[in-house]
Amino acid sequence: MSPRAGNYSCELEIRWSDFDQLGEVTDSTYIELAREARLRFVKDTWIRRGFTAPPMVVRHLEVDYLKPLLFGREKVKVELTVQAVTASSYTLRHELRDERGDVVAVVDSVLVAFDVDSRRQVELEPALQLMLTEYQAAADGEQ
Ligand SMILES: CC(C)(COP(=O)(O)OP(=O)(O)OC[C@H]1O[C@@H](n2cnc3c(N)ncnc32)[C@H](O)[C@@H]1OP(=O)(O)O)[C@@H](O)C(=O)NCCC(=O)NCCSC(=O)c1cc(O)c2ccccc2c1O
């Protein structure tokens, strides 16, 4: 798994309630942090460019917990890279780093474009698919 820089990143705060009794960030918090970073990615990239994307549902999620996030480290940097793009889906890798820059977890998620009424997958609009493919190429170029 690559610890290299992604092509979109943001910094997120960890809340007091995210720590357990042992002073470690709980397992589900990593998923919430990845989700928050993903929403910011959507907002800062395609919504800012004027795309109206369909709702995206999570089809697949995988988390690799590499190191504990300990009490006293209140910030996390999340680096996102597009790993794959298909007609209806894209795969995002979220690398979570602590304040020292160490990768503490890697979250991979497959997002599928979805029609809420029919509850069926739909194709990504071509311009959005192209943008995601460009992000994927940028990520490939950095590896
Ligand atoms: C999403 C589904 C309706 C799709 O079902 P279908 O069986 O038609 O298709 P597949 O699931 O086989 O494939 C879809 C698409 O994904 C690619 N893919 C599948 N698995 C993988 C994988 N492991 N790795 C990589 N890629 C994979 C596959 O190639 C297909 O792409 P193509 O382009 O090749 O066609 C159905 O699966 C479904 O309904 N699943 C349940 C989804 C769900 O409930 N998720 C739980 C969280 S809910 C959620 O995330 C959510 C978020 C929102 O933002 C919402 C917003 C508004 C309303 C609802 C929301 C919501 O529920």
The ligand as an SDF file (V2000), in Angstrom:
LIG
                    3D

 62 66  0  0  0  0  0  0  0  0999 V2000
  -25.4330    0.1060   -5.7100 C   0  0  0  0  0  0  0  0  0  0  0  0
  -26.2950   -1.0990   -6.1350 C   0  0  0  0  0  0  0  0  0  0  0  0
  -27.7000   -0.6300   -6.5160 C   0  0  0  0  0  0  0  0  0  0  0  0
  -25.6410   -1.7000   -7.3910 C   0  0  0  0  0  0  0  0  0  0  0  0
  -26.1680   -2.9620   -7.5800 O   0  0  0  0  0  0  0  0  0  0  0  0
  -25.8440   -3.8940   -8.8520 P   0  0  0  0  0  0  0  0  0  0  0  0
  -26.0260   -5.2780   -8.3740 O   0  0  0  0  0  0  0  0  0  0  0  0
  -26.6240   -3.4260  -10.0200 O   0  0  0  0  0  0  0  0  0  0  0  0
  -24.3320   -3.6340   -9.2460 O   0  0  0  0  0  0  0  0  0  0  0  0
  -23.0060   -4.1530   -8.5100 P   0  0  0  0  0  0  0  0  0  0  0  0
  -23.1370   -3.9080   -7.0520 O   0  0  0  0  0  0  0  0  0  0  0  0
  -22.6630   -5.5230   -8.9140 O   0  0  0  0  0  0  0  0  0  0  0  0
  -21.8790   -3.1800   -9.1200 O   0  0  0  0  0  0  0  0  0  0  0  0
  -22.0190   -1.7780   -9.1020 C   0  0  0  0  0  0  0  0  0  0  0  0
  -20.7240   -1.1220   -9.5820 C   0  0  0  0  0  0  0  0  0  0  0  0
  -19.7360   -1.2550   -8.5650 O   0  0  0  0  0  0  0  0  0  0  0  0
  -18.5680   -1.9080   -9.0570 C   0  0  0  0  0  0  0  0  0  0  0  0
  -18.1130   -2.7890   -7.9740 N   0  0  0  0  0  0  0  0  0  0  0  0
  -18.8780   -3.5960   -7.2750 C   0  0  0  0  0  0  0  0  0  0  0  0
  -18.1490   -4.2040   -6.3170 N   0  0  0  0  0  0  0  0  0  0  0  0
  -16.9030   -3.7530   -6.4310 C   0  0  0  0  0  0  0  0  0  0  0  0
  -15.6920   -4.0280   -5.7060 C   0  0  0  0  0  0  0  0  0  0  0  0
  -15.6660   -4.8820   -4.6700 N   0  0  0  0  0  0  0  0  0  0  0  0
  -14.5750   -3.3870   -6.0890 N   0  0  0  0  0  0  0  0  0  0  0  0
  -14.5930   -2.5430   -7.1350 C   0  0  0  0  0  0  0  0  0  0  0  0
  -15.7220   -2.2230   -7.8400 N   0  0  0  0  0  0  0  0  0  0  0  0
  -16.8530   -2.8540   -7.4950 C   0  0  0  0  0  0  0  0  0  0  0  0
  -19.0100   -2.6740  -10.2910 C   0  0  0  0  0  0  0  0  0  0  0  0
  -17.9600   -2.7850  -11.1980 O   0  0  0  0  0  0  0  0  0  0  0  0
  -20.1480   -1.8050  -10.8240 C   0  0  0  0  0  0  0  0  0  0  0  0
  -19.6830   -0.7500  -11.6630 O   0  0  0  0  0  0  0  0  0  0  0  0
  -19.7700   -0.8490  -13.2780 P   0  0  0  0  0  0  0  0  0  0  0  0
  -19.4600    0.5190  -13.7760 O   0  0  0  0  0  0  0  0  0  0  0  0
  -18.7410   -1.8690  -13.6820 O   0  0  0  0  0  0  0  0  0  0  0  0
  -21.1730   -1.2970  -13.6180 O   0  0  0  0  0  0  0  0  0  0  0  0
  -26.3810   -2.1810   -5.0200 C   0  0  0  0  0  0  0  0  0  0  0  0
  -25.1410   -2.8000   -4.9010 O   0  0  0  0  0  0  0  0  0  0  0  0
  -26.7940   -1.6010   -3.6770 C   0  0  0  0  0  0  0  0  0  0  0  0
  -27.8820   -1.0470   -3.5290 O   0  0  0  0  0  0  0  0  0  0  0  0
  -25.9520   -1.7840   -2.6650 N   0  0  0  0  0  0  0  0  0  0  0  0
  -26.2090   -1.2960   -1.3260 C   0  0  0  0  0  0  0  0  0  0  0  0
  -25.6110    0.1100   -1.1260 C   0  0  0  0  0  0  0  0  0  0  0  0
  -25.7070    0.4990    0.3270 C   0  0  0  0  0  0  0  0  0  0  0  0
  -26.7410    0.3470    0.9480 O   0  0  0  0  0  0  0  0  0  0  0  0
  -24.6010    0.9740    0.8930 N   0  0  0  0  0  0  0  0  0  0  0  0
  -24.5350    1.1750    2.3100 C   0  0  0  0  0  0  0  0  0  0  0  0
  -24.4090    2.6190    2.6920 C   0  0  0  0  0  0  0  0  0  0  0  0
  -25.7290    3.6190    2.1250 S   0  0  0  0  0  0  0  0  0  0  0  0
  -24.9130    4.8980    1.3760 C   0  0  0  0  0  0  0  0  0  0  0  0
  -23.7420    4.8370    1.2830 O   0  0  0  0  0  0  0  0  0  0  0  0
  -25.6690    6.1030    0.8890 C   0  0  0  0  0  0  0  0  0  0  0  0
  -24.9170    7.2500    0.6820 C   0  0  0  0  0  0  0  0  0  0  0  0
  -25.5230    8.3810    0.1760 C   0  0  0  0  0  0  0  0  0  0  0  0
  -24.7830    9.4880   -0.0040 O   0  0  0  0  0  0  0  0  0  0  0  0
  -26.9070    8.4110   -0.1650 C   0  0  0  0  0  0  0  0  0  0  0  0
  -27.5090    9.5470   -0.7010 C   0  0  0  0  0  0  0  0  0  0  0  0
  -28.8590    9.5250   -1.0330 C   0  0  0  0  0  0  0  0  0  0  0  0
  -29.6130    8.3720   -0.8410 C   0  0  0  0  0  0  0  0  0  0  0  0
  -29.0490    7.2270   -0.3240 C   0  0  0  0  0  0  0  0  0  0  0  0
  -27.6710    7.2320    0.0380 C   0  0  0  0  0  0  0  0  0  0  0  0
  -27.0290    6.1020    0.5830 C   0  0  0  0  0  0  0  0  0  0  0  0
  -27.7730    4.9910    0.7780 O   0  0  0  0  0  0  0  0  0  0  0  0
  1  2  1  0
  2  3  1  0
  2  4  1  0
  2 36  1  0
  4  5  1  0
  5  6  1  0
  6  7  2  0
  6  8  1  0
  6  9  1  0
  9 10  1  0
 10 11  2  0
 10 12  1  0
 10 13  1  0
 13 14  1  0
 14 15  1  0
 15 16  1  0
 15 30  1  0
 16 17  1  0
 17 18  1  0
 17 28  1  0
 18 19  1  0
 18 27  1  0
 19 20  2  0
 20 21  1  0
 21 22  1  0
 21 27  2  0
 22 23  1  0
 22 24  2  0
 24 25  1  0
 25 26  2  0
 26 27  1  0
 28 29  1  0
 28 30  1  0
 30 31  1  0
 31 32  1  0
 32 33  2  0
 32 34  1  0
 32 35  1  0
 36 37  1  0
 36 38  1  0
 38 39  2  0
 38 40  1  0
 40 41  1  0
 41 42  1  0
 42 43  1  0
 43 44  2  0
 43 45  1  0
 45 46  1  0
 46 47  1  0
 47 48  1  0
 48 49  1  0
 49 50  2  0
 49 51  1  0
 51 52  1  0
 51 61  2  0
 52 53  2  0
 53 54  1  0
 53 55  1  0
 55 56  1  0
 55 60  2  0
 56 57  2  0
 57 58  1  0
 58 59  2  0
 59 60  1  0
 60 61  1  0
 61 62  1  0
M  END
$$$$
